[in-house]
């Protein structure tokens, strides 16, 4: 088995694995167990995860290339068809099948690499795989295959699947040393695999996080990530003592302190990637001292750690203090079980990462025609729309469907709720970066609410003079909400646009948050308040806002009690456009669409 084939196989497994891990977890949250409590959703995800991990324990009994090829074929077909079909039942079934078969495929490929003495490609292949995924997501302006369905995504996924089948069939059908007695497998150092992947998903290769740390657009934020991956590959062939390996493993525990990350920014993330590449290569090395010479049980434990770490990370909606703990688990594996790994000359792989990055970043820089109006007209069409992280009313990933609704409405200002920037459990996409690209004639204001990567967005066709966001206090509900605001220029003076999202699980919090809105507003003129308020028109929060001076723009047109949620069978009105008395609504509409689980609400607003 030649090294380029082995390297390409690992890279494809990682790039496609990112998609199936993100897609599978997201569909558990938004489709399979959407109406269940968080603990039940976690349990369902764990059952699926364990079904996948069973493949790690079965792998030693199926140590043949033909078994690997069969699993690769099933995985590739499920992966391709999953991206072709958008259906409320078929899509999640295929997503779960893809996730389980991916777990089954990884250990048998590692087994084949060990027997062909190609384990030196493991770390370079993993880093190249993440580079492929980052390049693809950058080229798609923040979206990724994990959230795309249709003909073109199906073709793209099919090409990747066919490439994976091709590389696995390039392995010779007969494995050398069938009993494995003379094969040096990685030992318990494989425990580092799960924590290492958890760091990649939540921080090191998270494009949404990279943009927040750097303040750059998605294409430029991808550059340090790519350089970190390339540097991690470039150092693989260097001779490394145990002192260097242990230092490289321990240093990220310090570097990944959240306060230090804020100061060091994205370049500190890249340096961490380099250090972890050295550490993980040592952890994956075969020392001959480990009680288990095969990677299967340690690998399964490591992947179970991946689930636990992701669950804990999102149980607090970005528990960033877990980053040093993830690094500590990698260091633990290196210190106790690491060995002296000998890498091949990987400079060509590093150059390949740079070239892949150049292509992806170049495509990410392709812009659509833009043009922002300097001042608002006498009449402005506004919309409020909860896009549910890009999932439609049936829990199927369809971010483009929500965009088409906005585009077809010809609106001047849009208040969007539930916008994600890279949560693994929401598909991992950066919707803010994509909205920047998808609507080039609008200015985009993002306000983080719960953590840094989940919040509200305002799109405006007209010049925005000032902007900002406010997080509401955490009270009874543990899911933090807030408002995003923008000052839009108009011939009559600045218009204050407020996009608010109130708690869904606490009536007391909603009333307190309504008061928070009023405290921010302070009775200012020319204000439009839009959002998902999660309460009916006769509820205390809405009555409180109306008593303070706001008017319901939709009620003027007989739509004050027209339902806006859920979109499939509406039974509640929880989405509002409220205006101050110096403004009036000339028309109002509630559109019928299942592009999200909320219906979009529109109004034409004029000055009195």
MARZALUM-22504 format. One record per residue (C-alpha): residue number from 1; x, y, z. Coordinates in steps of 0.05 Angstrom, whole numbers, plus 5000, padded with zeros to 4 digits. Example, Ala and Ser with C-alpha at 12.3 -4.5 7.8 and 13.67 -1.06 7.14 Angstrom:
GUTI|n|xx|yy|zz
GUTI|1|5246|4910|5156 $
GUTI|2|5273|4979|5143 $
! end
This chain:
GUTI|n|xx|yy|zz
GUTI|1|5000|5000|5000 $
GUTI|2|5032|5065|4978 $
GUTI|3|5033|5124|5025 $
GUTI|4|4993|5175|4983 $
GUTI|5|4934|5127|4980 $
GUTI|6|4937|5114|5055 $
GUTI|7|4942|5189|5069 $
GUTI|8|4883|5206|5023 $
GUTI|9|4841|5152|5056 $
GUTI|10|4852|5182|5125 $
GUTI|11|4840|5254|5100 $
GUTI|12|4774|5234|5068 $
GUTI|13|4751|5196|5130 $
GUTI|14|4764|5258|5173 $
GUTI|15|4732|5309|5126 $
GUTI|16|4670|5266|5116 $
GUTI|17|4670|5249|5190 $
GUTI|18|4664|5322|5208 $
GUTI|19|4601|5325|5166 $
GUTI|20|4568|5262|5193 $
GUTI|21|4585|5279|5266 $
GUTI|22|4557|5349|5260 $
GUTI|23|4498|5327|5218 $
GUTI|24|4480|5267|5261 $
GUTI|25|4481|5305|5326 $
GUTI|26|4443|5364|5296 $
GUTI|27|4387|5319|5271 $
GUTI|28|4380|5287|5340 $
GUTI|29|4371|5357|5369 $
GUTI|30|4326|5386|5315 $
GUTI|31|4289|5326|5286 $
GUTI|32|4293|5258|5321 $
GUTI|33|4285|5283|5393 $
GUTI|34|4265|5355|5382 $
GUTI|35|4206|5354|5430 $
GUTI|36|4242|5315|5484 $
GUTI|37|4277|5343|5546 $
GUTI|38|4352|5356|5540 $
GUTI|39|4369|5293|5580 $
GUTI|40|4327|5249|5534 $
GUTI|41|4360|5280|5472 $
GUTI|42|4428|5266|5502 $
GUTI|43|4408|5194|5518 $
GUTI|44|4384|5182|5447 $
GUTI|45|4448|5211|5419 $
GUTI|46|4488|5167|5467 $
GUTI|47|4451|5104|5443 $
GUTI|48|4468|5121|5371 $
GUTI|49|4540|5136|5392 $
GUTI|50|4547|5069|5428 $
GUTI|51|4519|5033|5367 $
GUTI|52|4576|5064|5328 $
GUTI|53|4629|5049|5381 $
GUTI|54|4609|4975|5377 $
GUTI|55|4646|4975|5311 $
GUTI|56|4711|4989|5348 $
GUTI|57|4701|4927|5390 $
GUTI|58|4681|4884|5330 $
GUTI|59|4740|4907|5288 $
GUTI|60|4792|4857|5314 $
GUTI|61|4747|4800|5290 $
GUTI|62|4739|4831|5221 $
GUTI|63|4812|4847|5206 $
GUTI|64|4807|4841|5130 $
GUTI|65|4811|4890|5074 $
GUTI|66|4747|4864|5044 $
GUTI|67|4709|4880|5107 $
GUTI|68|4738|4950|5106 $
GUTI|69|4717|4958|5033 $
GUTI|70|4645|4935|5048 $
GUTI|71|4638|4983|5106 $
GUTI|72|4668|5040|5064 $
GUTI|73|4618|5026|5009 $
GUTI|74|4558|5027|5056 $
GUTI|75|4583|5090|5089 $
GUTI|76|4597|5126|5023 $
GUTI|77|4528|5109|4995 $
GUTI|78|4492|5131|5059 $
GUTI|79|4534|5194|5061 $
GUTI|80|4519|5212|4988 $
GUTI|81|4445|5196|4990 $
GUTI|82|4437|5233|5056 $
GUTI|83|4460|5297|5021 $
GUTI|84|4415|5285|4962 $
GUTI|85|4348|5275|4997 $
GUTI|86|4312|5325|5042 $
GUTI|87|4257|5288|5078 $
GUTI|88|4233|5291|5150 $
GUTI|89|4242|5216|5159 $
GUTI|90|4293|5192|5108 $
GUTI|91|4343|5248|5123 $
GUTI|92|4352|5232|5197 $
GUTI|93|4354|5157|5184 $
GUTI|94|4410|5165|5133 $
GUTI|95|4446|5214|5179 $
GUTI|96|4446|5163|5235 $
GUTI|97|4467|5107|5188 $
GUTI|98|4524|5150|5162 $
GUTI|99|4547|5166|5233 $
GUTI|100|4545|5093|5256 $
GUTI|101|4581|5066|5194 $
GUTI|102|4634|5120|5200 $
GUTI|103|4650|5096|5270 $
GUTI|104|4655|5025|5244 $
GUTI|105|4700|5046|5188 $
GUTI|106|4753|5084|5227 $
GUTI|107|4782|5025|5267 $
GUTI|108|4786|4977|5209 $
GUTI|109|4823|5029|5168 $
GUTI|110|4871|5040|5226 $
GUTI|111|4881|4965|5230 $
GUTI|112|4899|4963|5157 $
GUTI|113|4947|5021|5164 $
GUTI|114|4982|4986|5222 $
GUTI|115|4990|4921|5184 $
GUTI|116|5017|4957|5123 $
GUTI|117|5064|4998|5168 $
GUTI|118|5030|5063|5147 $
GUTI|119|5010|5091|5215 $
GUTI|120|5058|5149|5202 $
GUTI|121|5004|5179|5157 $
GUTI|122|4953|5181|5213 $
GUTI|123|4966|5251|5242 $
GUTI|124|4983|5284|5175 $
GUTI|125|4920|5252|5146 $
GUTI|126|4877|5278|5203 $
GUTI|127|4904|5348|5195 $
GUTI|128|4896|5345|5119 $
GUTI|129|4825|5322|5129 $
GUTI|130|4809|5382|5172 $
GUTI|131|4842|5427|5120 $
GUTI|132|4796|5398|5066 $
GUTI|133|4735|5411|5110 $
GUTI|134|4757|5482|5126 $
GUTI|135|4771|5496|5053 $
GUTI|136|4702|5470|5033 $
GUTI|137|4666|5510|5086 $
GUTI|138|4705|5573|5068 $
GUTI|139|4688|5563|4994 $
GUTI|140|4615|5556|5014 $
GUTI|141|4619|5622|5053 $
GUTI|142|4604|5590|5120 $
GUTI|143|4557|5534|5100 $
GUTI|144|4581|5461|5096 $
GUTI|145|4557|5395|5070 $
GUTI|146|4531|5377|5139 $
GUTI|147|4473|5426|5127 $
GUTI|148|4462|5420|5052 $
GUTI|149|4412|5376|5015 $
GUTI|150|4396|5372|4941 $
GUTI|151|4426|5355|4873 $
GUTI|152|4491|5394|4879 $
GUTI|153|4506|5374|4951 $
GUTI|154|4489|5302|4932 $
GUTI|155|4538|5305|4874 $
GUTI|156|4592|5335|4918 $
GUTI|157|4581|5282|4972 $
GUTI|158|4580|5229|4918 $
GUTI|159|4647|5250|4891 $
GUTI|160|4678|5247|4961 $
GUTI|161|4645|5179|4973 $
GUTI|162|4670|5152|4907 $
GUTI|163|4740|5176|4923 $
GUTI|164|4738|5141|4990 $
GUTI|165|4714|5076|4959 $
GUTI|166|4769|5082|4907 $
GUTI|167|4824|5090|4958 $
GUTI|168|4800|5033|5002 $
GUTI|169|4797|4987|4941 $
GUTI|170|4869|5006|4926 $
GUTI|171|4888|4966|4989 $
GUTI|172|4910|4896|4971 $
GUTI|173|4857|4844|4990 $
GUTI|174|4905|4803|5034 $
GUTI|175|4932|4835|5097 $
GUTI|176|5004|4817|5116 $
GUTI|177|5014|4781|5182 $
GUTI|178|4941|4760|5190 $
GUTI|179|4947|4740|5263 $
GUTI|180|4976|4808|5280 $
GUTI|181|5030|4778|5325 $
GUTI|182|5086|4820|5294 $
GUTI|183|5046|4884|5283 $
GUTI|184|5059|4943|5329 $
GUTI|185|4992|4977|5341 $
GUTI|186|4982|5041|5380 $
GUTI|187|4964|5028|5452 $
GUTI|188|4926|5068|5504 $
GUTI|189|4954|5132|5473 $
GUTI|190|4895|5127|5426 $
GUTI|191|4855|5154|5484 $
GUTI|192|4877|5223|5460 $
GUTI|193|4837|5217|5395 $
GUTI|194|4770|5239|5426 $
GUTI|195|4795|5300|5465 $
GUTI|196|4836|5321|5404 $
GUTI|197|4775|5319|5359 $
GUTI|198|4733|5356|5411 $
GUTI|199|4784|5413|5410 $
GUTI|200|4781|5415|5334 $
GUTI|201|4705|5419|5332 $
GUTI|202|4696|5471|5387 $
GUTI|203|4757|5515|5377 $
GUTI|204|4817|5499|5333 $
GUTI|205|4781|5491|5266 $
GUTI|206|4716|5527|5283 $
GUTI|207|4709|5583|5232 $
GUTI|208|4656|5621|5271 $
GUTI|209|4701|5623|5332 $
GUTI|210|4760|5643|5289 $
GUTI|211|4723|5704|5263 $
GUTI|212|4704|5727|5332 $
GUTI|213|4775|5719|5358 $
GUTI|214|4805|5756|5299 $
GUTI|215|4751|5805|5278 $
GUTI|216|4763|5785|5205 $
GUTI|217|4716|5757|5152 $
GUTI|218|4712|5682|5141 $
GUTI|219|4763|5678|5085 $
GUTI|220|4818|5716|5123 $
GUTI|221|4802|5680|5189 $
GUTI|222|4814|5614|5154 $
GUTI|223|4887|5633|5138 $
GUTI|224|4916|5623|5209 $
GUTI|225|4876|5559|5216 $
GUTI|226|4906|5531|5152 $
GUTI|227|4976|5554|5171 $
GUTI|228|4969|5519|5238 $
GUTI|229|4948|5455|5204 $
GUTI|230|5005|5459|5154 $
GUTI|231|5056|5473|5209 $
GUTI|232|5029|5413|5248 $
GUTI|233|5042|5369|5188 $
GUTI|234|5110|5400|5173 $
GUTI|235|5138|5382|5241 $
GUTI|236|5119|5309|5237 $
GUTI|237|5185|5283|5208 $
GUTI|238|5228|5321|5258 $
GUTI|239|5263|5281|5311 $
GUTI|240|5228|5294|5377 $
GUTI|241|5252|5275|5446 $
GUTI|242|5204|5255|5501 $
GUTI|243|5218|5322|5534 $
GUTI|244|5195|5359|5472 $
GUTI|245|5134|5314|5465 $
GUTI|246|5112|5323|5537 $
GUTI|247|5124|5398|5534 $
GUTI|248|5082|5402|5470 $
GUTI|249|5027|5364|5505 $
GUTI|250|5027|5405|5569 $
GUTI|251|5035|5475|5539 $
GUTI|252|4964|5477|5509 $
GUTI|253|4935|5469|5579 $
GUTI|254|4962|5539|5593 $
GUTI|255|4950|5568|5524 $
GUTI|256|4877|5548|5522 $
GUTI|257|4857|5587|5583 $
GUTI|258|4797|5629|5558 $
GUTI|259|4825|5695|5584 $
GUTI|260|4892|5682|5550 $
GUTI|261|4858|5663|5486 $
GUTI|262|4822|5729|5484 $
GUTI|263|4888|5765|5488 $
GUTI|264|4927|5719|5441 $
GUTI|265|4871|5713|5390 $
GUTI|266|4872|5667|5330 $
GUTI|267|4948|5661|5325 $
GUTI|268|4949|5630|5394 $
GUTI|269|4899|5579|5367 $
GUTI|270|4946|5564|5309 $
GUTI|271|5005|5555|5356 $
GUTI|272|4963|5507|5398 $
GUTI|273|4948|5467|5335 $
GUTI|274|5022|5458|5321 $
GUTI|275|5037|5436|5392 $
GUTI|276|4979|5386|5393 $
GUTI|277|5002|5356|5327 $
GUTI|278|5068|5339|5360 $
GUTI|279|5034|5312|5422 $
GUTI|280|4982|5270|5386 $
GUTI|281|5035|5238|5341 $
GUTI|282|5070|5216|5405 $
GUTI|283|5006|5190|5435 $
GUTI|284|4990|5149|5373 $
GUTI|285|5059|5118|5370 $
GUTI|286|5070|5045|5386 $
GUTI|287|5117|5038|5445 $
GUTI|288|5112|4963|5457 $
GUTI|289|5099|4977|5530 $
GUTI|290|5024|4985|5528 $
GUTI|291|4984|4926|5555 $
GUTI|292|4938|4931|5494 $
GUTI|293|4976|4931|5429 $
GUTI|294|4913|4943|5388 $
GUTI|295|4880|5012|5384 $
GUTI|296|4808|4987|5387 $
GUTI|297|4790|4990|5460 $
GUTI|298|4831|5054|5475 $
GUTI|299|4803|5085|5412 $
GUTI|300|4732|5069|5432 $
GUTI|301|4744|5099|5501 $
GUTI|302|4773|5161|5468 $
GUTI|303|4713|5168|5422 $
GUTI|304|4666|5160|5481 $
GUTI|305|4705|5217|5513 $
GUTI|306|4690|5257|5451 $
GUTI|307|4615|5248|5463 $
GUTI|308|4621|5266|5537 $
GUTI|309|4663|5328|5523 $
GUTI|310|4616|5353|5468 $
GUTI|311|4555|5340|5513 $
GUTI|312|4587|5377|5571 $
GUTI|313|4611|5434|5527 $
GUTI|314|4541|5448|5501 $
GUTI|315|4505|5432|5566 $
GUTI|316|4527|5502|5586 $
GUTI|317|4520|5529|5515 $
GUTI|318|4596|5536|5506 $
GUTI|319|4632|5515|5569 $
GUTI|320|4698|5545|5547 $
GUTI|321|4735|5525|5611 $
GUTI|322|4733|5454|5583 $
GUTI|323|4786|5472|5531 $
GUTI|324|4845|5465|5580 $
GUTI|325|4814|5400|5605 $
GUTI|326|4810|5372|5535 $
GUTI|327|4884|5390|5526 $
GUTI|328|4899|5358|5594 $
GUTI|329|4868|5293|5570 $
GUTI|330|4913|5294|5509 $
GUTI|331|4973|5307|5554 $
GUTI|332|4952|5250|5599 $
GUTI|333|4955|5201|5541 $
GUTI|334|5022|5228|5518 $
GUTI|335|5055|5227|5587 $
GUTI|336|5031|5157|5605 $
GUTI|337|5031|5121|5539 $
GUTI|338|5066|5164|5487 $
GUTI|339|5123|5136|5446 $
GUTI|340|5176|5161|5398 $
GUTI|341|5138|5168|5333 $
GUTI|342|5177|5170|5268 $
GUTI|343|5141|5210|5215 $
GUTI|344|5154|5209|5140 $
GUTI|345|5175|5270|5102 $
GUTI|346|5109|5307|5105 $
GUTI|347|5130|5373|5072 $
GUTI|348|5091|5356|5010 $
GUTI|349|5029|5345|5053 $
GUTI|350|5040|5412|5086 $
GUTI|351|5045|5444|5017 $
GUTI|352|4981|5408|4998 $
GUTI|353|4946|5439|5058 $
GUTI|354|4970|5508|5036 $
GUTI|355|4945|5496|4965 $
GUTI|356|4878|5469|4989 $
GUTI|357|4874|5531|5033 $
GUTI|358|4890|5578|4976 $
GUTI|359|4834|5547|4933 $
GUTI|360|4783|5548|4989 $
GUTI|361|4800|5618|5012 $
GUTI|362|4802|5643|4940 $
GUTI|363|4731|5617|4929 $
GUTI|364|4711|5646|4996 $
GUTI|365|4733|5714|4973 $
GUTI|366|4686|5712|4912 $
GUTI|367|4635|5766|4927 $
GUTI|368|4567|5781|4899 $
GUTI|369|4549|5851|4874 $
GUTI|370|4537|5897|4933 $
GUTI|371|4510|5966|4946 $
GUTI|372|4483|5996|5010 $
GUTI|373|4432|6053|5007 $
GUTI|374|4454|6115|5043 $
GUTI|375|4387|6132|5076 $
GUTI|376|4319|6100|5086 $
GUTI|377|4258|6118|5047 $
GUTI|378|4194|6148|5075 $
GUTI|379|4167|6076|5076 $
GUTI|380|4205|6016|5099 $
GUTI|381|4186|5942|5094 $
GUTI|382|4210|5904|5156 $
GUTI|383|4208|5830|5174 $
GUTI|384|4219|5788|5236 $
GUTI|385|4238|5716|5224 $
GUTI|386|4263|5661|5270 $
GUTI|387|4303|5616|5223 $
GUTI|388|4314|5559|5273 $
GUTI|389|4389|5552|5259 $
GUTI|390|4373|5536|5186 $
GUTI|391|4327|5476|5200 $
GUTI|392|4258|5476|5168 $
GUTI|393|4191|5463|5202 $
GUTI|394|4203|5388|5198 $
GUTI|395|4273|5391|5227 $
GUTI|396|4310|5381|5161 $
GUTI|397|4371|5424|5145 $
GUTI|398|4348|5477|5095 $
GUTI|399|4384|5543|5107 $
GUTI|400|4375|5565|5034 $
GUTI|401|4299|5559|5041 $
GUTI|402|4297|5613|5095 $
GUTI|403|4343|5656|5052 $
GUTI|404|4295|5650|4993 $
GUTI|405|4237|5672|5037 $
GUTI|406|4275|5735|5057 $
GUTI|407|4298|5749|4986 $
GUTI|408|4229|5739|4957 $
GUTI|409|4197|5787|5008 $
GUTI|410|4237|5847|4983 $
GUTI|411|4247|5873|5053 $
GUTI|412|4289|5932|5075 $
GUTI|413|4304|5910|5147 $
GUTI|414|4302|5838|5173 $
GUTI|415|4306|5818|5246 $
GUTI|416|4330|5745|5249 $
GUTI|417|4331|5702|5311 $
GUTI|418|4367|5635|5325 $
GUTI|419|4429|5647|5283 $
GUTI|420|4488|5600|5295 $
GUTI|421|4562|5609|5281 $
GUTI|422|4591|5539|5291 $
GUTI|423|4557|5498|5345 $
GUTI|424|4570|5425|5330 $
GUTI|425|4500|5406|5353 $
GUTI|426|4470|5455|5303 $
GUTI|427|4508|5430|5242 $
GUTI|428|4572|5470|5252 $
GUTI|429|4556|5523|5200 $
GUTI|430|4569|5597|5206 $
GUTI|431|4503|5628|5184 $
GUTI|432|4528|5699|5198 $
GUTI|433|4585|5693|5148 $
GUTI|434|4537|5662|5098 $
GUTI|435|4485|5717|5107 $
GUTI|436|4541|5768|5093 $
GUTI|437|4553|5733|5027 $
GUTI|438|4482|5714|5010 $
GUTI|439|4455|5786|5020 $
GUTI|440|4511|5832|4996 $
GUTI|441|4464|5892|4990 $
GUTI|442|4450|5889|5064 $
GUTI|443|4492|5908|5123 $
GUTI|444|4495|5853|5175 $
GUTI|445|4494|5863|5251 $
GUTI|446|4506|5803|5295 $
GUTI|447|4492|5802|5369 $
GUTI|448|4516|5742|5410 $
GUTI|449|4466|5719|5462 $
GUTI|450|4478|5650|5491 $
GUTI|451|4553|5641|5487 $
GUTI|452|4591|5674|5430 $
GUTI|453|4565|5632|5373 $
GUTI|454|4489|5637|5380 $
GUTI|455|4448|5700|5374 $
GUTI|456|4408|5750|5334 $
GUTI|457|4421|5785|5267 $
GUTI|458|4395|5849|5236 $
GUTI|459|4399|5857|5160 $
GUTI|460|4391|5928|5133 $
GUTI|461|4390|5955|5062 $
GUTI|462|4404|6023|5090 $
GUTI|463|4465|6053|5123 $
GUTI|464|4474|6034|5196 $
GUTI|465|4504|6089|5237 $
GUTI|466|4513|6050|5302 $
GUTI|467|4501|5980|5327 $
GUTI|468|4506|5936|5388 $
GUTI|469|4475|5881|5430 $
GUTI|470|4452|5870|5501 $
GUTI|471|4449|5804|5538 $
GUTI|472|4391|5796|5586 $
GUTI|473|4407|5773|5657 $
GUTI|474|4405|5698|5670 $
GUTI|475|4346|5687|5715 $
GUTI|476|4300|5627|5719 $
GUTI|477|4316|5603|5649 $
GUTI|478|4388|5581|5639 $
GUTI|479|4386|5596|5565 $
GUTI|480|4411|5667|5558 $
GUTI|481|4372|5714|5512 $
GUTI|482|4381|5785|5492 $
GUTI|483|4371|5839|5440 $
GUTI|484|4410|5866|5380 $
GUTI|485|4401|5938|5358 $
GUTI|486|4420|5983|5300 $
GUTI|487|4411|6057|5283 $
GUTI|488|4388|6063|5211 $
GUTI|489|4393|6130|5175 $
GUTI|490|4329|6161|5148 $
GUTI|491|4306|6230|5122 $
GUTI|492|4269|6241|5188 $
GUTI|493|4327|6222|5232 $
GUTI|494|4355|6156|5257 $
GUTI|495|4309|6096|5263 $
GUTI|496|4324|6051|5322 $
GUTI|497|4315|5978|5303 $
GUTI|498|4312|5928|5361 $
GUTI|499|4313|5853|5350 $
GUTI|500|4295|5816|5414 $
GUTI|501|4286|5742|5432 $
GUTI|502|4252|5726|5498 $
GUTI|503|4256|5662|5539 $
GUTI|504|4215|5602|5516 $
GUTI|505|4212|5566|5583 $
GUTI|506|4197|5619|5636 $
GUTI|507|4138|5667|5639 $
GUTI|508|4172|5706|5695 $
GUTI|509|4235|5714|5654 $
GUTI|510|4195|5739|5594 $
GUTI|511|4163|5794|5636 $
GUTI|512|4230|5814|5665 $
GUTI|513|4261|5814|5595 $
GUTI|514|4206|5859|5569 $
GUTI|515|4226|5907|5624 $
GUTI|516|4299|5899|5602 $
GUTI|517|4278|5921|5532 $
GUTI|518|4242|5982|5558 $
GUTI|519|4303|6000|5601 $
GUTI|520|4346|5998|5538 $
GUTI|521|4294|6035|5496 $
GUTI|522|4283|6093|5545 $
GUTI|523|4223|6120|5506 $
GUTI|524|4262|6140|5444 $
GUTI|525|4224|6161|5382 $
GUTI|526|4225|6127|5314 $
GUTI|527|4235|6057|5342 $
GUTI|528|4215|5990|5311 $
GUTI|529|4217|5931|5359 $
GUTI|530|4215|5862|5326 $
GUTI|531|4226|5792|5349 $
GUTI|532|4205|5725|5376 $
GUTI|533|4174|5740|5443 $
GUTI|534|4150|5669|5458 $
GUTI|535|4084|5694|5487 $
GUTI|536|4013|5711|5464 $
GUTI|537|3982|5779|5451 $
GUTI|538|3946|5780|5518 $
GUTI|539|4007|5759|5559 $
GUTI|540|4038|5804|5612 $
GUTI|541|4102|5818|5572 $
GUTI|542|4064|5841|5510 $
GUTI|543|4015|5883|5551 $
GUTI|544|4075|5914|5587 $
GUTI|545|4107|5934|5521 $
GUTI|546|4042|5962|5493 $
GUTI|547|4029|6001|5557 $
GUTI|548|4097|6033|5551 $
GUTI|549|4078|6064|5485 $
GUTI|550|4090|6012|5430 $
GUTI|551|4036|5994|5380 $
GUTI|552|4025|5926|5348 $
GUTI|553|4036|5937|5273 $
GUTI|554|3998|5873|5253 $
GUTI|555|3937|5887|5297 $
GUTI|556|3922|5949|5255 $
GUTI|557|3908|5902|5196 $
GUTI|558|3867|5851|5233 $
GUTI|559|3925|5803|5244 $
GUTI|560|3935|5814|5318 $
GUTI|561|3913|5744|5335 $
GUTI|562|3938|5707|5272 $
GUTI|563|3983|5649|5291 $
GUTI|564|4057|5649|5273 $
GUTI|565|4081|5584|5305 $
GUTI|566|4092|5527|5291 $
GUTI|567|4095|5536|5216 $
GUTI|568|4068|5466|5199 $
GUTI|569|4004|5475|5239 $
GUTI|570|4003|5545|5270 $
GUTI|571|3970|5549|5338 $
GUTI|572|4004|5608|5373 $
GUTI|573|4022|5680|5358 $
GUTI|574|4091|5694|5387 $
GUTI|575|4126|5736|5333 $
GUTI|576|4115|5812|5333 $
GUTI|577|4130|5878|5300 $
GUTI|578|4118|5936|5348 $
GUTI|579|4127|6010|5331 $
GUTI|580|4127|6076|5368 $
GUTI|581|4068|6125|5357 $
GUTI|582|4108|6168|5308 $
GUTI|583|4108|6109|5260 $
GUTI|584|4049|6072|5230 $
GUTI|585|4038|6008|5192 $
GUTI|586|4013|6015|5120 $
GUTI|587|4007|5940|5108 $
GUTI|588|4020|5875|5145 $
GUTI|589|4030|5803|5124 $
GUTI|590|4044|5735|5156 $
GUTI|591|4073|5690|5103 $
GUTI|592|4057|5616|5097 $
GUTI|593|4120|5575|5092 $
GUTI|594|4153|5516|5127 $
GUTI|595|4224|5540|5113 $
GUTI|596|4230|5548|5189 $
GUTI|597|4186|5528|5247 $
GUTI|598|4164|5602|5252 $
GUTI|599|4125|5641|5200 $
GUTI|600|4157|5706|5176 $
GUTI|601|4119|5769|5197 $
GUTI|602|4123|5831|5152 $
GUTI|603|4099|5903|5156 $
GUTI|604|4106|5966|5114 $
GUTI|605|4124|6022|5163 $
GUTI|606|4114|6096|5147 $
GUTI|607|4128|6160|5185 $
GUTI|608|4066|6196|5211 $
! end
